């Protein structure tokens, strides 16, 4: 497989993942994803931002999230985010530290 085809396939897989998370499974909470898988929608948007920044494209966290989410974080939270229990929040703190650390700031 040539590099261009590989890149196109990887991009298609990323778009399918984004569509799945943003359109088909809005019921899945970021906190649950982070606690179980070690990443969430915010991580995906941060990776997008980091890739842009590495290529000299200025993009901050909020712009990357709006591109990934297709809306502002406030809109996403209003439409889809539910309250997390104290137990889930404690699990998240541990998962975040293990998987994101300082990169998430």
N, C-alpha and C positions, 0 to 999 in steps of 0.2 A: 504494500500500500504506500502510495506517495504521501509526502508531508501535507500537501494541500487537501487531499481527500481525508486524511486523519483529522486535520483541523476542522474541516467542515462537519465531520461526523461528531467530533467532540462538541462543537457548537450546537449541533442539532440535539444532542443528548442534554446539554445544559438548558436549552430552550424548553425541551420536554419536561425536565425537572421543575423549572420555574413555573410552567403552565400547570403542572400537577399540583404544586404547592399553593399557587396563587389563585387558581380557578376551580380546581376539582376538590381540594382538601383544605379549604379555609377553616374547617373545624379543628384541624390539628394545630395545637398551640405551640408557639416557639419554645416555651419553657419545657414542654414535654419532649420536643425534638432534641433540645440541648441536653436534657437529663438522660435521654436514652441513646442518642447518637453522637453527642459531642459537638453538634453544629445545628444551626437553625437558619431561618431566612435572613436574619441580620448578618450572620457569618457569610452567607452567600453574597449579600450585597457588599460586605466589606472586602471580600476577595475580588469582586468586580472593581471596586474602588482602587484597591491596591494594584490590580493589573493596569488600570487606566493611568494611575500615578507613575508606575514604572515606565510607561510609554510617553511620559511628559504631558499627559492630559490632566489638567487640574480638576479634581473632583473631591468634594468633601463627603463626609458620612451621610449627611441628609440628602444630598443630590443622588448618591449611589442608591440609597434606600428608596427614594422616589422612583428612580429608574427601575429597580428590581420589583418593587411592590406595585408599581403602576398608580401610585397614590402616595400622599404624605403618610408619615407614621401615625399622625393624629387620626387621619381618616381610617387607616387600617385598625388601629386600636378601638375606635368607636364602632366600627362595623363587625369586627371579628374577635378581638381579644377578650378573654374572660378573666375573672379574678383567679389568682393562683393561691392555693393553700400555703400555710406557713411551712409545711413539710416540703412541698414542691419548691418553694423559694430557697429553702436550705439546701436541697439537692442541687438546685441551679447554681448557687454560690460555689459549691464544690466542683461541679461540672465546668463552669465558666473558668475557674482558676486552673483546672487541669487541661482544658482544651484551648482556651483563648489567652488567658493571662493578661499581660500588658497590651497585647495587640488589639484588644477590644476597646481601648480607651481613646 
